[in-house]
Amino acid sequence: MTLSIHTNAAAMVALQNLNKTSNELSDVQTKLNTGLKVGGAKDNAAVYAVAQGMRSDIRALSAVQSSLDRSVSIADVALAAGESISDLLVEMREKATAAMDPSIDTFSRQAYDADFKALIDQISVILQNAEFDGANILNGSITGGIAFLADADASRSITLRSQDLSLGGSIITLATTASLGTVTLATAAVSAIQTSLDNVNQALANLGSDAKKMEAHRGFVGKLMDSLTVGVGNLVDADLAKESARLQALQVKQQLGVQSLSIANSQPQIILNLLQGG
């Protein structure tokens, strides 16, 4: 090898290798600090683009899950109210049946009638309070039901059907003015209550079916989000054990590079030694 004080080829090679090692070391330290092997488009443009698309889907599905959480809560409130109304109708039938007895005195009949009307008022109270987040699917304020998000593209929806349990309606046929004042009125009330009870129980079955459907879809969306999250991790997460081992190797390599550069830089001193020898 030619000895020269102007050009030190060995030092340049050693410096290039040292710079390469330093860059690799910086890359490993970044991966260890962030936990990501692909932290940006510069690291791997294709993988970053795919991962960003999957992250977008996850965030969109988070909105879907929130929508379905709301649907389940609305259904739960409606079911609780509907079951209470069904219990009240059972109690009302008992009192109306008792009022059909022609042998009871006026005082007893008035007592039955007062209790009966109090139960009617209680049904109205329950209907008006069967609300969650401004939505009430039992009092007739919403027709057809409420549509909730079903997928990340918001192109599909899943519907929670409304059940109008208003007094004097198609489900509860018993009128708000129903009375047990006479045997005839009590007989008519029993008939209306029985029909209403059958209708309410069917409405509750429909509502329960819808609620179960909402919960099942919410569970699916949650699993889909988990799968996408794992998929993103597989694409961009760094193997920290592997990178830790690589860090140690590069640190040793860097130290050796520094020593090699020091040796290369000392080669021009040989010229001085030759001159001194002369």
C-alpha positions in Angstrom: 0.0 0.0 0.0 1.4 3.4 -0.9 2.1 5.6 2.1 1.0 9.2 1.7 0.4 12.2 3.9 -2.3 13.6 1.5 -4.5 10.5 1.1 -5.1 7.9 3.8 -7.2 5.2 2.0 -7.3 3.0 5.1 -8.6 5.8 7.3 -11.3 6.6 4.7 -12.5 2.9 4.6 -12.4 2.7 8.4 -14.4 6.0 8.6 -17.0 4.7 6.1 -17.5 1.5 8.1 -17.7 3.4 11.4 -20.4 5.8 10.0 -22.3 2.8 8.7 -22.2 1.2 12.1 -23.2 4.4 13.8 -26.3 4.7 11.5 -27.2 1.1 12.2 -26.8 1.7 15.9 -29.0 4.8 15.7 -31.7 2.7 13.9 -31.6 0.0 16.6 -31.8 2.6 19.4 -34.9 4.2 17.7 -36.6 0.8 17.4 -35.9 0.1 21.1 -37.1 3.5 22.1 -40.4 3.4 20.1 -40.9 -0.4 20.0 -41.5 -0.1 16.3 -39.5 -1.5 13.4 -41.6 0.7 11.0 -42.2 4.0 12.7 -42.7 6.1 9.5 -42.9 5.9 5.7 -39.2 6.4 5.5 -38.6 3.1 7.3 -40.7 1.0 4.9 -43.2 2.9 2.7 -45.3 -0.1 1.7 -45.7 -1.6 5.1 -46.4 1.9 6.6 -49.2 2.5 4.1 -50.8 -0.9 4.9 -50.5 -0.3 8.6 -52.0 3.1 8.4 -54.9 1.7 6.4 -55.5 -0.9 9.2 -55.2 1.8 11.9 -57.8 3.8 10.1 -60.1 0.8 10.1 -59.5 0.2 13.8 -60.5 3.8 14.6 -63.6 3.6 12.4 -64.6 0.3 14.1 -64.1 2.1 17.5 -66.9 4.5 16.4 -69.0 1.5 15.3 -68.5 -0.2 18.7 -69.6 3.0 20.5 -72.7 3.1 18.4 -73.5 -0.5 19.3 -72.7 0.1 22.9 -75.4 2.8 22.8 -77.8 0.4 21.1 -77.3 -2.2 23.7 -77.9 0.3 26.5 -81.1 1.6 24.9 -82.3 -2.0 24.5 -81.5 -2.9 28.1 -83.4 0.1 29.4 -86.4 -0.7 27.2 -86.4 -4.4 28.3 -86.3 -3.4 31.9 -89.2 -1.0 31.4 -91.2 -3.5 29.3 -90.7 -6.3 31.9 -92.0 -3.9 34.6 -95.0 -3.1 32.5 -95.7 -6.8 32.0 -95.6 -7.4 35.7 -98.0 -4.5 36.2 -100.4 -5.9 33.7 -100.3 -9.2 35.6 -101.2 -7.4 38.8 -103.9 -5.4 37.0 -105.5 -8.6 35.8 -105.7 -9.9 39.3 -107.5 -6.8 40.5 -109.8 -6.7 37.5 -110.7 -10.3 37.9 -111.5 -9.7 41.6 -113.7 -6.7 40.6 -115.7 -9.1 38.4 -117.2 -10.6 41.5 -120.8 -9.3 41.7 -120.9 -10.0 45.4 -118.3 -7.4 46.5 -119.6 -4.2 48.1 -119.2 -0.7 46.8 -116.3 0.1 49.1 -114.3 -2.9 48.0 -115.0 -2.1 44.3 -113.8 1.4 44.8 -110.6 0.2 46.4 -109.9 -2.2 43.5 -110.7 0.6 41.0 -108.4 3.0 42.8 -105.5 0.5 42.8 -106.2 -0.3 39.2 -106.0 3.3 38.1 -102.8 3.8 40.1 -101.3 0.9 38.1 -102.4 2.5 34.9 -100.6 5.8 35.9 -97.5 3.8 36.8 -97.4 2.3 33.3 -97.5 5.8 31.9 -94.6 6.9 34.2 -92.5 3.9 33.2 -93.1 4.6 29.5 -91.9 8.2 29.8 -88.8 7.2 31.8 -87.7 4.3 29.6 -85.1 6.6 27.9 -81.4 6.4 27.4 -79.4 9.1 25.8 -82.5 10.8 24.5 -83.9 7.7 22.8 -87.1 6.0 23.9 -88.4 3.1 21.8 -91.4 2.3 23.9 -93.5 5.5 24.1 -94.2 5.9 20.4 -91.9 8.9 19.9 -89.8 6.8 17.5 -91.4 4.8 14.7 -89.7 2.0 12.8 -86.7 1.8 15.2 -83.2 3.2 15.4 -80.4 2.3 12.9 -76.9 1.9 14.3 -73.5 1.6 12.5 -72.6 -1.9 11.6 -69.2 -1.6 9.7 -66.2 0.6 9.3 -67.4 2.1 6.0 -70.7 3.1 7.6 -72.3 1.5 4.5 -74.4 -1.0 6.6 -76.6 -0.5 9.6 -78.3 -2.7 12.2 -81.7 -1.7 13.4 -83.2 -1.8 16.9 -86.9 -1.9 16.3 -89.2 0.2 18.4 -92.2 -1.2 20.4 -95.0 1.2 21.1 -96.3 0.3 24.5 -98.5 3.4 24.8 -101.8 2.8 26.5 -104.7 2.4 24.1 -102.3 1.5 21.3 -101.9 -1.6 19.1 -99.9 -3.5 21.7 -101.4 -2.3 25.0 -105.1 -2.0 24.0 -106.2 -1.1 27.5 -107.3 2.5 27.5 -106.1 5.1 30.0 -109.7 5.6 31.1 -110.3 1.9 31.9 -112.2 1.4 35.1 -113.4 -1.4 37.5 -116.4 0.6 38.6 -118.9 -2.1 37.5 -118.8 -5.8 36.7 -119.3 -5.0 33.0 -116.3 -2.5 33.1 -114.2 -5.0 35.0 -115.0 -7.8 32.5 -114.0 -5.5 29.6 -110.8 -4.6 31.4 -109.9 -8.3 32.0 -110.3 -9.0 28.2 -108.2 -5.9 27.3 -105.5 -6.8 29.8 -105.2 -10.3 28.6 -104.8 -9.2 25.0 -102.4 -6.5 26.1 -100.3 -8.9 28.1 -100.0 -11.3 25.2 -99.0 -8.4 22.9 -96.5 -7.0 25.5 -94.8 -10.4 26.0 -94.4 -10.7 22.2 -93.0 -7.2 22.0 -90.5 -8.1 24.7 -89.5 -11.2 22.8 -88.9 -9.1 19.7 -87.0 -6.6 21.7 -84.9 -9.3 23.4 -84.1 -10.8 20.0 -82.9 -7.4 18.7 -80.9 -6.8 21.8 -79.2 -10.2 21.5 -78.4 -9.4 17.9 -76.8 -6.1 18.9 -74.7 -7.7 21.5 -73.5 -10.4 19.1 -72.5 -7.9 16.5 -70.8 -5.8 19.2 -68.8 -8.8 20.2 -67.8 -9.5 16.5 -66.7 -5.9 16.1 -64.6 -6.2 19.2 -62.9 -9.3 17.9 -62.3 -7.7 14.5 -60.6 -4.8 16.2 -58.4 -7.1 18.2 -57.5 -9.0 15.0 -56.6 -5.8 13.2 -54.6 -4.5 16.1 -52.6 -7.8 16.2 -52.1 -7.5 12.4 -50.7 -3.9 12.7 -48.4 -5.2 15.5 -47.1 -8.0 13.2 -46.3 -5.4 10.6 -44.7 -2.6 12.6 -43.7 -3.9 16.0 -40.0 -4.5 16.7 -38.7 -7.7 18.2 -37.1 -6.1 21.2 -35.2 -9.2 22.3 -33.6 -9.4 18.8 -32.9 -5.6 18.7 -31.4 -5.7 22.2 -28.9 -8.4 21.1 -28.2 -6.5 17.9 -27.6 -3.3 20.0 -24.8 -5.0 22.0 -23.2 -6.4 18.8 -23.2 -3.0 17.2 -21.8 -1.3 20.2 -18.8 -3.7 20.1 -18.6 -3.2 16.4 -18.5 0.6 16.9 -15.7 0.3 19.5 -13.7 -1.9 17.0 -14.4 0.7 14.3 -13.0 3.5 16.4 -9.9 1.4 17.1 -9.5 0.6 13.4 -9.8 4.3 12.5 -7.2 5.2 15.1 -4.8 2.7 13.7 -5.4 3.9 10.1 -4.9 7.5 11.2 -1.5 6.5 12.8 -0.1 5.2 9.5 1.3 8.5 8.3 3.5 8.5 11.4 5.4 5.6 9.7 6.7 8.2 7.2 8.3 10.2 10.1 9.8 7.0 11.5 11.4 6.4 8.1 12.8 9.9 7.9 14.1 9.7 11.4 15.8 6.4 10.5 17.5 8.1 7.6 
